[in-house]
Amino acid sequence: MIQVEKTITRNWGKPGSHTLAVYREAGGYAGLKKALKIGRAQITEEVKKSNLRGRGGAGFYTAVKWGFVPKNSSQPTYLAVNADESEPGTFKDRYILENDPHMLLEGIAIAALALDCHHAYIYTRGEFKRQAEIVNNAIAEAYRAGILGDQMLGKDHRLDVYQVRGAGAYICGEETALLESLEGKKGWPRLKPPFPAVVGLFGAPTVVNNVETLAALPSILENGGEWYARLGTEKSGGTRLICLSGSVNRPGVYEVSMRTTLRELIFDPELGQGMPPGRSVKAVIPGGSSAPVLAADEIDVAMEFEALKEKQTMAGSGGVIVMDDSTCLVRCLWRISRFYAEESCGQCTPCREGTPWQTRILRKIEEGRGTPEDLSILVNVASAIAPYPPIGLGNTICALGDAAALPVHSFVAKFRPEFLAHIDQKRCPFGENPWGAFGGGRV
């Protein structure tokens, strides 16, 4: 295993790690103190040097995103924190909220200084009841300690932080749908342009950052952007959290180097500890269920944005799902497709009509009623939603269309014989599904 200097998880496991007292004992808020001394421009410069990229899925450079906010605007600038962690296979941000909420609050305060922002909103997934309570307690502690409120650690910068809980809609993880929901509207994605950095929350300039992205800022400010950049690769600074699930002996959340490969993640004794006895890797989804799948011979790839892009997939939200040779991949894709069909907001025709169509075809194939023509239609429907490759050029307002179509493209392209076996044998070769109509495999 590549040795990693822990940044995000350094306090995890300590008794009371979610409290202000324990966070400060471990050096918490030192990054904010430095940020208050060096000022707005230098904060952004350190983040630029760090090569910090968004950890929510797109992997966009954080400092560049901040740079899109108009300077000297007559309107206030808002910061929206995306804690609506809904991507299947992804469960890292909730652990930050649960184990170290003050690291997030410190990151929010640092970003607020850089953006000259005085109002930040944490949009938390509705199901995160326990985590939301922990965050609210941390916010209250920060107000009492003079970190939030009229002054920030004695300096003249007011910052108010509010937590808003969603209602469990996957679509609200998309940044413009999140803003619509924050405004009390239906969570429908907006047409872009204008982009949120110019016209965002309440029509004002807004930056939307992921929880893990903001939690990285305290270490960057405390130790310097160049230090953080050295922890990663040439184009991706720092470490990242990986959510490992599926057919591995030790699933969990791991902070790893960007140079760590999927194979190391699965088999390293300090990480996944290999697979159940007698099982071998069949397929791996590297970045949450929307990321194109990789076959067993493609897992010697670093868990880094550019490396995975070369494999025509993506690092996404860091959700690694491992499937072994006992998994029916048709059944797996059926489950994935049904999720996106149910979570589509219905605003765009390709997504509204295409996602349930994909689901119906996959169910037909899985139940042994499919034909070769069905497989061709399935690919055509997916192509109408989003072509593959390239990634990110779909025909819908937001990326949910891509998220629904890319798994179909990649599963069929890499595992076509398994789909044809279902069709030829008029049954699922892996036997009846013991998990119910929409269960499947170890996913």
C-alpha positions as CSV (number, residue, x, y, z in Angstrom):
1,M,0.0,0.0,0.0
2,I,1.2,3.5,-0.8
3,Q,1.8,5.3,2.5
4,V,-0.7,8.2,3.0
5,E,-0.4,11.3,5.2
6,K,-4.0,11.4,6.5
7,T,-5.7,14.8,6.2
8,I,-9.5,14.2,6.2
9,T,-9.6,11.2,8.5
10,R,-6.8,12.2,10.9
11,N,-9.2,12.7,13.8
12,W,-11.5,9.8,13.1
13,G,-11.7,7.3,15.9
14,K,-10.8,9.7,18.7
15,P,-13.5,9.9,21.4
16,G,-15.5,13.0,21.0
17,S,-14.0,13.8,17.6
18,H,-17.2,15.6,16.6
19,T,-16.8,18.2,19.4
20,L,-15.1,21.6,19.3
21,A,-12.9,20.7,22.3
22,V,-11.4,17.6,20.7
23,Y,-11.0,19.3,17.3
24,R,-9.1,22.2,18.9
25,E,-6.9,19.8,20.9
26,A,-5.8,18.3,17.5
27,G,-4.9,21.7,16.1
28,G,-8.3,22.6,14.7
29,Y,-8.9,26.1,13.3
30,A,-5.2,26.7,12.8
31,G,-5.9,26.9,9.1
32,L,-8.6,29.5,9.6
33,K,-6.3,31.6,11.8
34,K,-3.7,31.6,9.0
35,A,-6.4,32.4,6.4
36,L,-7.4,35.4,8.5
37,K,-3.8,36.7,8.4
38,I,-3.0,36.2,4.7
39,G,-6.3,37.5,3.2
40,R,-8.6,36.7,0.4
41,A,-6.3,36.7,-2.6
42,Q,-3.6,34.6,-0.9
43,I,-6.2,32.0,0.3
44,T,-7.3,31.5,-3.3
45,E,-3.6,31.3,-4.4
46,E,-2.9,28.5,-1.9
47,V,-5.9,26.6,-3.0
48,K,-4.8,27.0,-6.6
49,K,-1.3,25.7,-5.8
50,S,-2.8,22.7,-4.1
51,N,-4.5,21.4,-7.3
52,L,-7.6,20.6,-5.2
53,R,-10.3,19.2,-7.4
54,G,-14.0,18.8,-6.4
55,R,-14.7,15.6,-4.7
56,G,-18.4,15.5,-5.5
57,G,-18.1,13.9,-9.0
58,A,-17.0,16.4,-11.7
59,G,-13.5,16.9,-10.4
60,F,-13.4,20.6,-11.4
61,Y,-10.5,22.7,-9.9
62,T,-11.8,24.4,-6.8
63,A,-9.8,27.6,-7.2
64,V,-10.9,28.0,-10.8
65,K,-14.5,27.5,-9.8
66,W,-14.2,30.3,-7.2
67,G,-12.6,32.5,-9.8
68,F,-15.9,32.6,-11.8
69,V,-17.6,34.7,-9.0
70,P,-17.8,38.3,-10.2
71,K,-15.5,40.7,-8.3
72,N,-17.1,43.7,-6.6
73,S,-20.6,42.6,-7.2
74,S,-23.4,44.7,-5.7
75,Q,-25.1,41.5,-4.6
76,P,-24.1,39.2,-1.8
77,T,-22.1,36.0,-2.5
78,Y,-23.4,32.7,-1.2
79,L,-21.7,29.4,-0.4
80,A,-23.8,26.3,-0.7
81,V,-22.4,23.1,0.7
82,N,-23.6,19.9,-1.1
83,A,-24.1,17.3,1.7
84,D,-26.9,15.6,-0.3
85,E,-24.9,12.4,-0.7
86,S,-27.2,10.2,-2.8
87,E,-25.0,8.5,-5.4
88,P,-25.4,4.7,-5.0
89,G,-22.1,3.2,-3.7
90,T,-21.0,6.5,-2.1
91,F,-21.0,7.0,1.7
92,K,-18.0,9.2,2.6
93,D,-19.5,12.7,3.2
94,R,-21.8,11.4,5.9
95,Y,-18.7,10.1,7.8
96,I,-17.2,13.6,7.7
97,L,-20.4,15.1,9.1
98,E,-20.5,12.4,11.7
99,N,-16.9,12.2,12.8
100,D,-15.5,15.7,12.2
101,P,-18.1,18.4,11.5
102,H,-15.8,21.2,12.7
103,M,-13.3,20.3,9.9
104,L,-16.2,21.1,7.5
105,L,-17.1,24.3,9.3
106,E,-13.5,25.4,9.3
107,G,-13.4,24.7,5.5
108,I,-16.6,26.7,5.1
109,A,-15.1,29.7,7.0
110,I,-11.9,29.6,4.9
111,A,-13.9,29.5,1.6
112,A,-16.2,32.3,2.9
113,L,-13.1,34.5,3.5
114,A,-11.8,33.8,0.0
115,L,-15.2,34.5,-1.6
116,D,-16.1,37.5,0.7
117,C,-19.2,35.5,1.6
118,H,-21.3,36.1,4.7
119,H,-23.9,33.4,4.4
120,A,-23.4,29.6,3.9
121,Y,-26.0,26.9,3.6
122,I,-25.3,23.2,4.2
123,Y,-27.8,21.2,2.2
124,T,-27.9,17.8,4.0
125,R,-29.6,14.7,2.7
126,G,-32.9,14.2,4.5
127,E,-32.1,10.7,5.6
128,F,-29.1,11.9,7.5
129,K,-31.0,12.5,10.8
130,R,-28.2,11.6,13.2
131,Q,-25.5,13.5,11.1
132,A,-27.7,16.5,10.9
133,E,-28.1,16.7,14.6
134,I,-24.3,16.4,15.0
135,V,-23.8,19.3,12.5
136,N,-26.3,21.5,14.2
137,N,-24.5,20.9,17.6
138,A,-21.2,21.8,15.9
139,I,-22.7,25.0,14.4
140,A,-24.0,26.0,17.9
141,E,-20.5,25.4,19.4
142,A,-18.9,27.5,16.7
143,Y,-21.2,30.4,17.4
144,R,-20.6,30.2,21.1
145,A,-16.8,30.1,20.5
146,G,-16.9,33.3,18.3
147,I,-16.0,31.4,15.2
148,L,-19.3,32.1,13.5
149,G,-21.5,35.1,14.0
150,D,-20.6,38.8,14.1
151,Q,-16.9,38.2,14.2
152,M,-14.6,35.3,13.1
153,L,-12.1,34.6,15.8
154,G,-12.1,38.3,16.7
155,K,-11.7,39.5,13.2
156,D,-14.3,41.7,11.4
157,H,-15.9,39.2,9.1
158,R,-19.5,38.1,9.8
159,L,-20.4,34.6,8.8
160,D,-23.7,32.8,9.3
161,V,-24.0,29.1,8.6
162,Y,-27.4,27.4,8.2
163,Q,-28.2,23.7,7.7
164,V,-31.2,22.8,5.5
165,R,-32.3,19.2,5.2
166,G,-33.5,17.9,1.9
167,A,-36.3,15.3,1.3
168,G,-34.3,12.5,-0.2
169,A,-34.4,13.4,-3.9
170,Y,-31.3,12.3,-5.8
171,I,-31.8,15.0,-8.3
172,C,-31.1,17.7,-5.6
173,G,-27.5,16.6,-5.5
174,E,-27.2,18.4,-8.9
175,E,-26.0,21.9,-8.0
176,T,-28.8,24.0,-9.6
177,A,-31.5,21.6,-8.4
178,L,-30.0,22.0,-5.0
179,L,-30.3,25.8,-5.2
180,E,-33.9,25.5,-6.4
181,S,-34.6,23.3,-3.4
182,L,-32.9,25.8,-1.0
183,E,-35.2,28.5,-2.4
184,G,-38.2,26.4,-1.5
185,K,-39.0,25.3,-5.0
186,K,-39.3,22.0,-6.7
187,G,-35.8,20.5,-7.1
188,W,-35.5,20.8,-10.9
189,P,-32.1,21.5,-12.5
190,R,-31.8,24.9,-14.2
191,L,-30.6,25.6,-17.7
192,K,-27.0,26.8,-17.9
193,P,-25.9,29.5,-18.7
194,P,-26.2,31.5,-16.5
195,F,-24.0,29.5,-14.2
196,P,-24.5,29.6,-10.4
197,A,-21.2,31.5,-9.9
198,V,-23.0,34.4,-11.6
199,V,-26.7,33.8,-11.0
200,G,-27.1,31.3,-8.2
201,L,-29.0,31.2,-4.9
202,F,-31.6,34.0,-4.8
203,G,-30.3,35.2,-8.1
204,A,-26.9,36.1,-6.6
205,P,-23.4,34.8,-7.2
206,T,-23.0,31.4,-5.6
207,V,-20.4,28.7,-5.2
208,V,-21.5,25.1,-4.6
209,N,-18.8,22.9,-3.1
210,N,-18.9,19.3,-1.9
211,V,-18.4,18.4,1.8
212,E,-15.1,16.6,1.2
213,T,-13.8,19.4,-1.0
214,L,-14.3,22.0,1.8
215,A,-13.0,19.6,4.5
216,A,-9.7,19.6,2.6
217,L,-9.2,23.4,3.0
218,P,-8.0,23.5,6.7
219,S,-5.0,21.2,5.9
220,I,-4.2,23.2,2.8
221,L,-4.1,26.5,4.6
222,E,-2.2,25.1,7.6
223,N,0.5,23.4,5.6
224,G,0.5,25.2,2.3
225,G,-0.9,24.5,-1.2
226,E,2.4,23.1,-2.5
227,W,2.5,20.5,0.4
228,Y,-1.0,19.4,-0.4
229,A,-0.2,19.1,-4.2
230,R,2.7,16.8,-3.4
231,L,0.4,14.4,-1.7
232,G,-1.3,13.7,-5.0
233,T,-0.4,13.5,-8.7
234,E,0.6,16.2,-11.2
235,K,-3.0,17.3,-11.9
236,S,-4.8,16.1,-8.8
237,G,-3.6,17.3,-5.4
238,G,-4.0,15.7,-2.0
239,T,-5.6,12.4,-0.9
240,R,-9.2,11.3,-1.4
241,L,-11.8,9.3,0.4
242,I,-12.9,6.1,-1.3
243,C,-16.1,4.2,-0.5
244,L,-15.4,0.5,-1.0
245,S,-18.4,-1.9,-1.2
246,G,-19.5,-5.1,-2.8
247,S,-17.6,-8.4,-2.9
248,V,-14.6,-7.5,-0.7
249,N,-13.7,-8.8,2.8
250,R,-13.5,-5.4,4.4
251,P,-15.8,-2.7,2.9
252,G,-15.5,0.8,4.3
253,V,-14.3,4.3,3.8
254,Y,-10.6,4.7,3.2
255,E,-8.4,7.8,2.7
256,V,-5.9,6.8,0.0
257,S,-3.3,8.4,-2.3
258,M,-4.4,9.4,-5.7
259,R,-1.8,6.9,-7.0
260,T,-3.5,3.9,-5.3
261,T,-4.9,1.5,-7.9
262,L,-8.2,-0.3,-7.9
263,R,-6.3,-3.6,-7.5
264,E,-4.5,-2.3,-4.4
265,L,-7.7,-1.0,-3.0
266,I,-9.4,-4.4,-3.3
267,F,-6.5,-6.6,-2.3
268,D,-4.3,-4.7,0.1
269,P,-4.4,-6.1,3.6
270,E,-4.8,-2.6,5.1
271,L,-7.7,-1.8,2.7
272,G,-10.2,-4.3,1.1
273,Q,-8.3,-7.4,2.2
274,G,-9.3,-9.3,-0.9
275,M,-12.4,-11.2,-1.9
276,P,-14.4,-14.0,-0.4
277,P,-12.8,-17.5,-0.8
278,G,-13.1,-18.9,-4.3
279,R,-14.2,-15.6,-5.8
280,S,-12.5,-13.5,-8.5
281,V,-13.1,-10.0,-9.8
282,K,-15.6,-9.8,-12.6
283,A,-16.3,-6.0,-12.8
284,V,-15.7,-2.8,-10.8
285,I,-17.6,0.4,-10.8
286,P,-14.9,3.0,-9.9
287,G,-16.9,6.2,-9.1
288,G,-20.4,5.6,-8.0
289,S,-23.1,3.8,-10.0
290,S,-23.1,6.5,-12.7
291,A,-19.5,5.7,-13.7
292,P,-18.9,3.4,-16.6
293,V,-17.9,-0.1,-15.4
294,L,-14.4,-1.6,-15.7
295,A,-13.7,-5.2,-16.5
296,A,-11.4,-7.4,-14.4
297,D,-8.4,-6.7,-16.7
298,E,-8.7,-2.9,-16.3
299,I,-8.3,-2.6,-12.5
300,D,-4.5,-1.7,-12.6
301,V,-5.5,1.9,-12.8
302,A,-4.9,4.7,-10.3
303,M,-7.9,6.2,-8.5
304,E,-7.2,9.5,-10.0
305,F,-9.3,11.7,-12.3
306,E,-7.1,11.7,-15.4
307,A,-6.1,8.0,-15.2
308,L,-9.7,6.9,-15.0
309,K,-10.7,9.3,-17.8
310,E,-8.2,7.5,-20.1
311,K,-10.2,4.3,-19.4
312,Q,-13.3,6.1,-20.5
313,T,-14.8,6.1,-17.0
314,M,-14.5,8.6,-14.1
315,A,-13.4,8.9,-10.5
316,G,-16.8,10.5,-9.8
317,S,-17.8,10.5,-6.1
318,G,-15.3,7.8,-5.1
319,G,-17.8,5.0,-4.8
320,V,-16.0,1.7,-5.7
321,I,-18.4,-1.2,-6.2
322,V,-16.7,-4.6,-6.7
323,M,-18.6,-7.5,-8.4
324,D,-17.3,-11.1,-8.3
325,D,-17.9,-13.9,-10.8
326,S,-21.1,-14.9,-9.0
327,T,-22.8,-11.6,-9.9
328,C,-25.3,-11.3,-12.7
329,L,-24.4,-8.1,-14.5
330,V,-27.7,-7.9,-16.3
331,R,-29.5,-7.9,-13.0
332,C,-27.0,-5.4,-11.6
333,L,-27.6,-3.0,-14.5
334,W,-31.3,-3.5,-14.2
335,R,-31.1,-2.3,-10.5
336,I,-29.0,0.7,-11.5
337,S,-31.3,1.7,-14.4
338,R,-34.4,1.4,-12.2
339,F,-32.8,3.8,-9.7
340,Y,-32.2,6.5,-12.3
341,A,-35.7,6.0,-13.8
342,E,-37.2,6.6,-10.4
343,E,-35.0,9.5,-9.5
344,S,-35.4,11.4,-12.9
345,C,-37.2,14.7,-12.3
346,G,-39.0,14.3,-15.7
347,Q,-38.1,17.7,-17.0
348,C,-36.2,16.5,-20.1
349,T,-37.8,14.1,-22.6
350,P,-34.8,11.9,-23.2
351,C,-34.4,11.2,-19.5
352,R,-38.1,11.1,-18.7
353,E,-38.9,8.6,-21.5
354,G,-35.6,6.9,-21.9
355,T,-34.8,5.8,-18.3
356,P,-38.0,3.7,-17.8
357,W,-37.6,2.3,-21.3
358,Q,-34.1,1.1,-20.5
359,T,-35.5,-0.5,-17.3
360,R,-38.3,-2.3,-19.1
361,I,-35.9,-3.8,-21.6
362,L,-33.4,-4.9,-19.0
363,R,-36.1,-6.6,-17.0
364,K,-37.3,-8.4,-20.1
365,I,-33.8,-9.7,-20.8
366,E,-33.2,-10.7,-17.2
367,E,-36.4,-12.6,-17.0
368,G,-35.5,-14.6,-20.2
369,R,-38.0,-12.8,-22.5
370,G,-35.5,-10.7,-24.4
371,T,-34.5,-10.8,-28.1
372,P,-31.3,-9.7,-29.9
373,E,-33.4,-6.7,-31.2
374,D,-34.0,-5.7,-27.6
375,L,-30.3,-5.4,-27.0
376,S,-29.9,-3.1,-30.0
377,I,-32.9,-1.0,-28.9
378,L,-31.4,-0.7,-25.4
379,V,-28.1,0.7,-26.8
380,N,-30.1,3.1,-29.1
381,V,-32.2,4.4,-26.2
382,A,-29.0,5.0,-24.2
383,S,-27.5,6.8,-27.1
384,A,-30.5,9.1,-27.4
385,I,-30.0,10.0,-23.7
386,A,-26.2,10.4,-23.9
387,P,-23.5,9.2,-26.3
388,Y,-20.6,7.1,-25.2
389,P,-17.8,8.1,-25.5
390,P,-17.3,11.0,-24.9
391,I,-18.6,11.5,-21.3
392,G,-20.5,14.7,-20.4
393,L,-22.1,15.5,-23.7
394,G,-25.6,14.2,-23.0
395,N,-28.9,15.5,-24.3
396,T,-30.4,16.6,-21.0
397,I,-30.3,19.7,-18.9
398,C,-28.3,18.0,-16.1
399,A,-26.0,15.0,-15.8
400,L,-28.6,12.6,-14.6
401,G,-29.1,11.6,-18.2
402,D,-25.4,10.8,-18.5
403,A,-25.6,8.9,-15.2
404,A,-28.4,6.7,-16.5
405,A,-27.0,6.1,-20.0
406,L,-23.3,5.5,-19.4
407,P,-23.7,2.4,-17.3
408,V,-25.9,0.8,-20.0
409,H,-23.3,1.7,-22.7
410,S,-20.4,0.3,-20.7
411,F,-22.0,-2.9,-19.4
412,V,-23.3,-3.9,-22.8
413,A,-20.0,-3.1,-24.5
414,K,-17.8,-5.0,-22.1
415,F,-20.1,-7.9,-21.1
416,R,-22.3,-8.4,-24.2
417,P,-21.8,-12.2,-24.1
418,E,-23.6,-12.3,-20.7
419,F,-26.6,-10.4,-22.2
420,L,-26.7,-12.7,-25.2
421,A,-26.6,-15.7,-22.8
422,H,-29.7,-14.5,-21.1
423,I,-31.4,-14.1,-24.5
424,D,-30.2,-17.4,-25.9
425,Q,-31.0,-19.5,-22.8
426,K,-34.3,-17.6,-22.2
427,R,-33.4,-17.4,-18.5
428,C,-30.9,-15.9,-16.1
429,P,-27.8,-18.2,-16.2
430,F,-27.2,-17.2,-12.5
431,G,-30.4,-18.6,-11.3
432,E,-33.5,-17.0,-9.7
433,N,-33.0,-13.8,-7.9
434,P,-33.4,-14.4,-4.1
435,W,-33.5,-10.7,-3.2
436,G,-36.8,-9.9,-4.8
437,A,-37.8,-8.5,-8.1
438,F,-35.2,-5.7,-8.1
439,G,-32.4,-7.3,-6.1
440,G,-29.2,-8.7,-7.6
441,G,-25.7,-10.0,-6.9
442,R,-23.6,-8.6,-4.1
443,V,-24.2,-4.9,-5.1
